[in-house]
């Protein structure tokens, strides 16, 4: 085959590959508090990856307090807590994502084993879902079936503990959990006990998926809330609600090894309400949200790729109240912040090289937004 024919073949193969890997559109899923009564709990939008604009496509109505969402690893299913912050057991709902018609269809619901489900994690194979119950401090584990439906809870771990802040830490409070990058361990964040509870995970079993608990003690009064692993799997970062601190760890062989603490807030506060934490897809920048009472902001840090330490880049106002949750778009060029008390999601353009944020005029008005998930789909 001559040079010209080889060149043509290479060009054609390149075009085919680019077509197959093109991210045609992104769906944005928003979960909300519904004031403890049935209402518009989940909204589905199509998100424009070039401009940052969104178009509402579908709404799940007559559902209560769908305050945390989690998309499955393959993007085919969405899971939501239901009836959080009620005085009875909440539920976990499974939805089929119809990415072509940009809508959700309910598959089934299961009792979550306690009051106030606050967070959902899914192991990287999509085999098990782990729910965190805040008020009845526990972890509930669900087997995910091939069609995305949930079996009844097959393991429920309950916890008793406390720490030094009487108003918030009289009891244990499991706020979230995260799978390790190697999918071998789960780390649960106990705001009430100032502990990160680590478990070995065995996805080949039924009744004892979470095994061999070990505890990482945080500083008294910290209140660990959420956590994120670095994309390369070597570092992890905790956000503590009550101290307003970010804690950097090295992750090694199932262990979290303390590196350093950093203040997430720009200004000293009498009360801290740090909330959410995420890392850019390229692993170069870390972001955290701070929910008042005097500062509603996103803190921005650059990440040292060699040792995991952080360097403050700056703080960005969220242009709203109580930024409970936020998300970085799949391509990493936008950040969307759910300002719960302002009933709006604010869209920021993210500067890839500096990590800094610039507000765009594309606010999404939605009642009490509390959770954001984004996923790119190919037509």
C-alpha positions as CSV (number, residue, x, y, z in Angstrom):
1,X,0.0,0.0,0.0
2,X,1.4,3.4,-1.0
3,X,2.1,6.3,1.3
4,X,-1.0,8.3,0.1
5,X,-3.4,5.3,0.6
6,X,-1.9,4.7,4.1
7,X,-2.4,8.4,4.9
8,X,-6.0,8.3,3.8
9,X,-6.7,5.2,5.9
10,X,-5.2,6.8,9.0
11,X,-7.4,9.9,8.5
12,X,-10.6,7.9,8.0
13,X,-9.8,5.8,11.1
14,X,-9.2,8.9,13.1
15,X,-12.5,10.4,12.0
16,X,-14.3,7.3,13.0
17,X,-12.7,7.2,16.4
18,X,-13.4,10.8,17.1
19,X,-17.1,10.2,16.1
20,X,-17.3,7.3,18.5
21,X,-15.8,9.1,21.4
22,X,-17.6,12.4,20.9
23,X,-19.6,13.6,24.0
24,X,-22.8,14.8,22.2
25,X,-24.6,16.2,25.2
26,X,-24.7,16.3,29.0
27,X,-27.6,15.7,31.3
28,X,-27.9,17.6,34.6
29,X,-29.9,16.0,37.4
30,X,-31.0,18.2,40.4
31,X,-32.4,16.9,43.6
32,X,-34.3,19.1,46.0
33,X,-35.8,19.4,49.4
34,X,-39.6,19.7,49.0
35,X,-40.5,21.1,52.4
36,X,-41.3,17.6,53.8
37,X,-44.3,17.1,51.5
38,X,-44.7,15.7,48.0
39,X,-43.5,18.1,45.3
40,X,-41.1,18.6,42.4
41,X,-38.2,16.6,43.8
42,X,-35.9,15.9,40.8
43,X,-35.4,18.0,37.7
44,X,-33.6,16.8,34.5
45,X,-31.9,19.4,32.3
46,X,-29.9,19.3,29.1
47,X,-26.6,21.2,29.7
48,X,-24.8,23.0,26.9
49,X,-21.1,22.3,27.3
50,X,-20.1,25.3,25.2
51,X,-22.2,28.1,26.7
52,X,-23.2,26.8,30.2
53,X,-26.9,27.2,29.5
54,X,-29.5,24.6,30.6
55,X,-32.9,23.5,29.3
56,X,-35.4,21.8,31.5
57,X,-36.5,18.4,30.0
58,X,-38.2,16.4,32.7
59,X,-39.5,16.7,36.3
60,X,-40.2,14.0,38.9
61,X,-43.3,15.2,40.9
62,X,-45.1,14.0,43.9
63,X,-42.0,12.9,45.7
64,X,-40.6,14.1,49.0
65,X,-37.2,15.4,50.0
66,X,-35.0,13.9,47.3
67,X,-32.0,15.6,48.8
68,X,-29.2,13.5,47.4
69,X,-28.6,11.9,44.0
70,X,-26.1,9.5,42.6
71,X,-25.6,8.4,39.0
72,X,-24.5,4.8,38.4
73,X,-21.0,4.1,37.0
74,X,-22.4,3.2,33.6
75,X,-24.8,6.3,33.5
76,X,-27.8,4.1,32.9
77,X,-29.5,4.6,36.4
78,X,-30.0,7.4,38.9
79,X,-30.5,6.7,42.6
80,X,-32.0,9.1,45.0
81,X,-32.7,9.3,48.7
82,X,-36.4,9.9,49.4
83,X,-38.1,11.3,52.5
84,X,-34.9,12.6,54.1
85,X,-35.2,14.6,57.3
86,X,-38.5,13.0,58.3
87,X,-39.4,11.4,61.6
88,X,-39.6,8.0,60.0
89,X,-37.5,5.8,57.9
90,X,-36.5,7.2,54.5
91,X,-36.1,5.3,51.2
92,X,-33.8,4.8,48.3
93,X,-35.3,5.1,44.8
94,X,-33.9,3.7,41.6
95,X,-34.6,5.4,38.3
96,X,-33.9,4.3,34.7
97,X,-32.2,7.1,32.8
98,X,-33.7,7.5,29.4
99,X,-30.8,9.5,27.9
100,X,-32.4,9.7,24.4
101,X,-35.6,11.3,25.7
102,X,-33.8,13.0,28.6
103,X,-36.2,11.7,31.3
104,X,-36.3,9.4,34.3
105,X,-38.5,6.4,34.9
106,X,-39.0,5.0,38.4
107,X,-37.9,1.4,38.8
108,X,-38.5,0.7,42.5
109,X,-37.9,1.9,46.0
110,X,-36.6,0.3,49.2
111,X,-36.6,1.2,52.9
112,X,-33.2,2.6,53.8
113,X,-33.1,1.2,57.3
114,X,-33.1,4.4,59.3
115,X,-34.2,8.1,59.5
116,X,-32.7,10.8,57.3
117,X,-30.7,9.2,54.5
118,X,-28.1,11.8,53.5
119,X,-25.8,10.3,51.0
120,X,-25.4,7.5,48.4
121,X,-22.2,5.7,47.2
122,X,-21.9,3.0,44.6
123,X,-19.0,0.6,44.2
124,X,-17.1,1.0,40.9
125,X,-18.5,-2.2,39.4
126,X,-22.1,-1.1,40.0
127,X,-22.8,-4.1,42.2
128,X,-23.7,-2.5,45.5
129,X,-25.2,0.8,46.7
130,X,-24.2,2.1,50.2
131,X,-26.5,4.6,51.9
132,X,-25.6,6.8,54.8
133,X,-28.3,7.4,57.5
134,X,-27.7,10.6,59.5
135,X,-30.3,10.7,62.3
136,X,-30.3,6.9,62.9
137,X,-26.5,6.6,62.4
138,X,-26.0,3.7,60.1
139,X,-24.8,2.4,56.8
140,X,-27.3,0.3,54.7
141,X,-26.1,-1.8,51.8
142,X,-28.2,-2.8,48.8
143,X,-27.5,-5.2,45.9
144,X,-28.1,-3.7,42.5
145,X,-29.8,-6.0,40.0
146,X,-29.0,-6.2,36.3
147,X,-32.0,-4.0,35.5
148,X,-30.9,-1.3,38.0
149,X,-33.5,-2.2,40.6
150,X,-32.5,-2.5,44.3
151,X,-32.9,-5.6,46.4
152,X,-34.1,-4.9,50.0
153,X,-31.2,-3.9,52.4
154,X,-29.0,-6.9,53.0
155,X,-26.6,-5.3,55.5
156,X,-27.3,-2.6,58.1
157,X,-24.4,-1.4,60.3
158,X,-25.5,0.8,63.3
159,X,-23.1,3.1,65.2
160,X,-23.1,4.7,68.7
161,X,-20.6,7.4,69.5
162,X,-20.2,11.1,70.3
163,X,-17.8,14.0,70.5
164,X,-17.2,17.4,72.1
165,X,-19.8,19.8,70.5
166,X,-23.0,19.0,72.5
167,X,-25.4,20.6,70.1
168,X,-24.2,18.6,67.1
169,X,-22.2,15.6,68.4
170,X,-24.3,14.1,71.1
171,X,-24.7,11.0,68.9
172,X,-23.0,9.5,65.9
173,X,-24.1,10.9,62.5
174,X,-23.0,9.2,59.3
175,X,-23.0,11.9,56.7
176,X,-21.4,10.2,53.7
177,X,-19.2,7.4,52.4
178,X,-16.7,6.9,49.6
179,X,-15.2,3.9,47.8
180,X,-11.5,3.8,47.6
181,X,-9.9,4.2,44.2
182,X,-9.0,0.5,44.1
183,X,-12.6,-0.4,45.1
184,X,-11.4,-2.5,48.0
185,X,-12.4,-0.2,50.9
186,X,-15.2,2.1,52.0
187,X,-14.6,5.2,54.2
188,X,-17.7,6.5,56.1
189,X,-17.6,10.0,57.5
190,X,-19.1,10.3,61.0
191,X,-19.8,13.9,61.8
192,X,-21.0,13.2,65.3
193,X,-18.1,11.1,66.4
194,X,-15.2,12.9,64.6
195,X,-14.2,9.7,63.0
196,X,-13.7,8.3,59.5
197,X,-14.8,4.6,59.7
198,X,-13.0,2.4,57.2
199,X,-14.3,-1.0,56.0
200,X,-12.9,-3.7,53.8
201,X,-15.5,-4.4,51.1
202,X,-16.2,-7.8,49.6
203,X,-18.6,-7.5,46.6
204,X,-18.7,-11.3,46.2
205,X,-20.7,-11.8,49.4
206,X,-24.4,-11.1,50.3
207,X,-24.7,-10.4,54.0
208,X,-21.3,-9.0,55.0
209,X,-20.2,-6.7,52.2
210,X,-18.6,-4.3,54.7
211,X,-16.1,-6.0,57.0
212,X,-13.3,-5.3,59.5
213,X,-14.1,-1.8,60.7
214,X,-11.1,0.4,61.6
215,X,-11.3,4.1,62.7
216,X,-9.4,7.2,61.7
217,X,-9.8,9.8,64.4
218,X,-10.2,13.4,63.3
219,X,-9.5,16.4,65.6
220,X,-12.2,16.9,68.3
221,X,-15.0,19.2,67.0
222,X,-14.2,18.7,63.3
223,X,-17.4,17.0,62.1
224,X,-16.2,15.2,59.0
225,X,-18.9,15.5,56.3
226,X,-17.8,14.8,52.7
227,X,-14.7,13.4,51.1
228,X,-13.0,13.1,47.6
229,X,-10.2,11.0,46.3
230,X,-7.7,12.5,43.8
231,X,-8.1,11.1,40.3
232,X,-4.7,9.3,40.4
233,X,-5.8,7.5,43.6
234,X,-2.9,8.5,45.8
235,X,-4.5,11.2,47.9
236,X,-7.8,11.9,49.6
237,X,-9.4,15.1,51.1
238,X,-12.0,15.4,53.8
239,X,-14.2,18.5,54.4
240,X,-15.2,19.0,58.0
241,X,-18.5,20.9,58.6
242,X,-18.0,22.0,62.1
243,X,-14.4,23.2,62.0
244,X,-14.5,24.5,58.4
245,X,-11.3,22.6,57.6
246,X,-10.1,20.5,54.7
247,X,-7.8,17.6,55.7
248,X,-5.4,16.1,53.2
249,X,-4.5,12.4,53.4
250,X,-2.2,10.1,51.6
251,X,-4.1,6.9,50.6
252,X,-2.0,3.7,50.7
253,X,-3.1,0.1,51.1
254,X,-6.4,0.9,52.6
255,X,-5.1,3.5,55.0
256,X,-5.5,7.3,55.2
257,X,-2.3,8.9,56.4
258,X,-2.7,12.5,57.6
259,X,-0.8,15.2,55.7
260,X,-2.1,18.6,56.7
261,X,-5.2,20.7,57.6
262,X,-6.3,23.8,55.7
263,X,-9.0,26.4,56.4
264,X,-11.8,26.3,53.7
265,X,-13.2,29.7,54.8
266,X,-11.7,33.0,53.9
267,X,-12.7,34.6,57.1
268,X,-12.8,33.3,60.7
269,X,-16.4,32.4,61.8
270,X,-18.1,31.8,65.1
271,X,-20.0,28.9,63.4
272,X,-18.8,26.9,60.4
273,X,-20.9,25.0,57.9
274,X,-18.5,23.7,55.3
275,X,-20.3,21.3,53.0
276,X,-19.1,19.8,49.7
277,X,-15.7,19.0,48.1
278,X,-14.6,18.1,44.6
279,X,-11.5,17.9,42.4
280,X,-11.2,18.9,38.8
281,X,-11.0,16.1,36.3
282,X,-7.3,16.8,35.6
283,X,-6.5,16.5,39.3
284,X,-4.9,20.0,39.5
285,X,-7.5,21.9,41.6
286,X,-9.7,21.2,44.6
287,X,-12.9,23.1,45.4
288,X,-15.0,23.2,48.6
289,X,-18.2,25.0,49.5
290,X,-18.8,27.1,52.6
291,X,-22.5,27.7,53.7
292,X,-22.4,30.9,55.8
293,X,-23.5,32.0,58.2
294,X,-21.4,35.0,57.2
295,X,-19.6,33.6,54.1
296,X,-21.2,31.7,51.2
297,X,-18.2,30.8,49.1
298,X,-16.3,28.3,47.1
299,X,-12.7,27.9,48.2
300,X,-10.1,27.1,45.4
301,X,-6.9,25.3,46.0
302,X,-4.2,24.0,43.7
303,X,-2.9,20.5,44.4
304,X,0.7,19.6,44.5
305,X,0.8,16.4,42.4
306,X,3.9,15.0,44.2
307,X,2.9,15.3,47.8
308,X,-0.8,16.1,47.9
309,X,-0.4,19.4,49.7
310,X,-2.7,22.3,48.9
311,X,-2.1,25.9,48.0
312,X,-4.8,28.5,48.3
313,X,-5.8,30.1,45.0
314,X,-8.7,32.2,46.3
315,X,-12.3,32.3,47.2
316,X,-15.3,32.9,45.0
317,X,-18.7,34.2,46.2
318,X,-21.5,31.8,45.3
319,X,-23.9,34.7,44.6
320,X,-26.5,33.0,46.8
321,X,-27.2,31.5,50.2
322,X,-26.2,28.1,51.6
323,X,-24.2,26.3,48.8
324,X,-25.0,22.8,50.0
325,X,-23.7,21.0,47.0
326,X,-21.9,21.7,43.7
327,X,-20.7,19.8,40.6
328,X,-17.9,20.1,38.1
329,X,-19.0,19.5,34.5
330,X,-17.7,16.3,32.8
331,X,-15.2,18.3,30.7
332,X,-14.1,20.3,33.7
333,X,-14.9,23.7,32.2
334,X,-18.0,24.7,34.3
335,X,-18.9,24.5,38.0
336,X,-22.6,24.5,39.0
337,X,-23.4,25.5,42.6
338,X,-26.7,24.7,44.3
339,X,-27.6,27.6,46.6
340,X,-30.3,25.9,48.6
341,X,-31.7,28.9,50.5
342,X,-31.7,31.2,47.4
343,X,-33.6,28.6,45.2
344,X,-31.1,28.8,42.4
345,X,-28.1,27.1,40.8
346,X,-25.4,29.5,39.8
347,X,-23.2,28.5,36.8
348,X,-19.5,29.4,36.7
349,X,-17.0,29.2,33.9
350,X,-13.9,27.5,35.1
351,X,-10.5,28.6,33.9
352,X,-8.6,25.4,33.3
353,X,-5.1,26.8,33.8
354,X,-5.7,28.9,36.9
355,X,-8.7,27.1,38.5
356,X,-10.5,30.5,39.0
357,X,-14.2,30.9,38.4
358,X,-16.3,33.5,36.5
359,X,-20.0,33.8,37.0
360,X,-22.2,33.3,33.9
361,X,-25.7,34.8,33.5
362,X,-27.4,31.4,33.3
363,X,-28.9,30.9,36.8
364,X,-31.2,27.9,37.1
365,X,-34.2,28.7,39.2
366,X,-35.3,25.7,41.2
367,X,-36.8,25.3,44.7
368,X,-34.3,24.3,47.4
369,X,-31.7,22.6,45.2
370,X,-29.5,20.3,47.3
371,X,-27.8,17.8,45.1
372,X,-26.3,17.9,41.5
373,X,-25.2,15.1,39.3
374,X,-23.9,15.5,35.7
375,X,-23.2,12.9,33.0
376,X,-22.1,13.1,29.4
377,X,-23.9,10.9,26.9
378,X,-23.3,9.9,23.3
379,X,-26.2,9.8,20.8
